[in-house]
Amino acid sequence: MLEIVSFSLLNGIVYGLLLFMVSSGLTLIFSLMGVLNFAHASMFMLGAYFSYQIGLWLGFWPALAIAPLVVAGIGALIERYGLRHVHRQGHVAEILFTFGLAYVIVEFVVMVWGRNPIENRVPAVIDFPAFLLFGTSYPAYKVLMMAISVGMFAFLYLAFRRTRLGLVIRAALTHPDMVAALGHDVPRVFVFVFAIGSALAALAGVIGGFALLTEPNMAAELGPIVFVVVVVGGLGSITGAFIASMLIGIVQTFAVALDFSLLDLLAALHLSLGRDSAFHELAAVKLSQVAPLIPYLLLVLMLIFRPRGLLGTRES
Amino acid sequence: MKSADVAADTAAPQPGSPLRAIAGSRLAHWLAVALTLLALPHLPGLDGNFGRSLLSQMGIAAVFAVSYSLLLGQTGLLSFGHAVYFGLGAYASIHLMRAIDAGLAIPMPLVPLAGAAAGLFFGMLFGSVTTRRAGVVFALISLGVGELVFAAMRILQGFSGGEEGITANRGIGPHPFGLSFGPQLQVYYVIAFWAMAAALALAAFLRTPVGRMCNAVRDNPERAAFVGYDPVRVRFVAFSVAAAFAGLAGGLHALNYEIVAAEAVGAGRSGTVLLMTYIGGVQHLFGAVLGAIAITWLQVSLSDYTTAWQLYVGLFFIGMVLFAPGGLSGLLLMHRPILATRALGRVLASYVGAAIPALLACCGAIALLEINYRRATQPDAGTRMRLFGISLDTSTPWPWLAALALIAIGAWLARLAAPRVKAAWADAMEEAAARSTPRKGAP
């Protein structure tokens, strides 16, 4: 039991950190520009595919650095030559633009790498057991995933808190007009933030690509969960996004590991439900089957009982 | 089709225009639509099984898109989970059809009503939570509800049949007037009837006070509240009505395909209806019909030739968002003021002059995309392929160079033609303005 708990906890933390890397970029972009970026998970996917391709040419370590940079460039171009033009038509048009972009990026990926999952294996340099836990080894790449995400956040946090650029960005979050009046180029800050957010998602894609399945559908699978994280944590709150990521990551991982159903619970309470009962099918559903449903259930409950999210300061 | 009608609906009422004339023209428009719907499956090219099935699909898509247009266009609610109500309506209908197969005495054409009822029920159930907020938060919740219902449908195999779906037979049950509803033509007429009824009902709904308040809540919720209408309640009503019509479309889907699977509630379908409605134009209900027809036609006809049709639809959509936010209907209606001007001919001629090079560039781009697509998705099919009726070998550089050259030449010529379009348009608008000014003084 302790073995299951500790392994699930470790895996949950790794998954939660991955979610956080993607969702922090999304919430950063949202709070600065008010844009709900539907193409954000596509950046995650591009990161996975680019790192695979660059890894074939140059090896894993260069890919880890280059892929996010390339995606950052793409993000900057999208902001500068797409979003900025749609901005005048309001937020709905911006959402729709990124929504269309997500469609096109999926098809672009299909066009280059095909419709089937690619063999994005864990690179040999990081494919070894890191330590033993209850006689089972824990893979090193998962430790690396943790290290990279934690390191990235320490770096980002310091950059935001301690540098002049971080100061300008934080000021532009709340008072864009004043920042512009002081002579800072706010549109350029937008481009910069969009690029950073995209790069974060791509970095998550690089290290998440071989842990999950690298396929054209991966953006559509992850995207909604990232939105859930952002809403549950509170729109625009990075700390909230962190808590929500960990919560969803750990809860979902535990749910997958548990093979109980309502029927088992009833049996433990010495109750029984007839096979012909209308609720039999509902009660027979195992917790592990419900796991993909949990984030969305959390979202709906959150919106009913605490619409501004865990740490959000505003409702919309 | 319903163009003039719905347009007249949303336009400000002209002072002094005789009401009776409006009512008369309204009736004439609806009659014309009804006659068109009657005649369509007998027109050459559409009178086969393929044509009638295509028309049926368009009808279903049109009902769904019009219901979405009520949400996005009229009430300003951007939903990413509208297929929930479509799919649940479809499930309710297919279960009713199975009950009829088992002996329940209800004629099949009434089945879509069960879909509408299910759509209304779930719309009210989920809508009571989701419509409390508009804008971005509503969009996110709708996405979450959509994923929730989709995941639930995949789990509850007994009810939904999961990915494989559940089937029914529309040919069993009472046969009123000797109609068995087996042949596609009869199904088409059932769909056409319900589509017509839905369009009439929605147009009527928009003319009720609450329908008017939908527009007010979309444009300025605060002012709507000051007038005495609670925006949350107005949104809730609009959402429920839209869900009911989505459910109706789902019922038609069940009747037409005789199978419903989990993807009926999925994010893919929600995305498609958004694309359809926006490409058609959200300002007018008839834009949604236009978009549904155009995208269904693209889906059906393009998917025969290319696997990349989603890419083309996606690019088309982005182009619309960037350059024509009014959609196809917006582009068409833009020309209404200049219809009577003498400059109209010059405008159309300039369009032709710009369209030819633009088409050239498009052909080049399509060739480039198709060659790449083929290499990535069918690597075993060899390097020889046919494109636009021309046989080419993609291992040589020539097809690539030719495509790039087409794009470059087309783009260059289109740039040359653009100022002429602009000038002709400016002239036409000037003439139209000059014509309409003196009329303003008239009573």
Interface residues (C-beta under 8 A of the other chain):
Chain A: G34 L36 G82 H85 V86 Q89 H91 V92 A93 I95 L96 F97 F99 G100 L101 Y103 V104 V106 E107 F108 V110 M111 V112 W113 G114 R115 A220 P224 F227 V228 V230 V231 L235 E281 L282 V285 Q289 V290 P292 L293 Y296 L297 L299 V300 L303 I304 P307 E315 S316
Chain B: G76 L78 V129 T130 R132 R133 A134 G135 V136 V137 A139 L140 I141 L143 G144 V145 E147 L148 A151 A152 I155 L156 Q157 G158 F159 A267 G271 L274 L275 Y278 A308 Q310 L311 V313 G314 L315 F317 I318 V321 L322 P325 L369 N372 Y373 A376 T377 P379
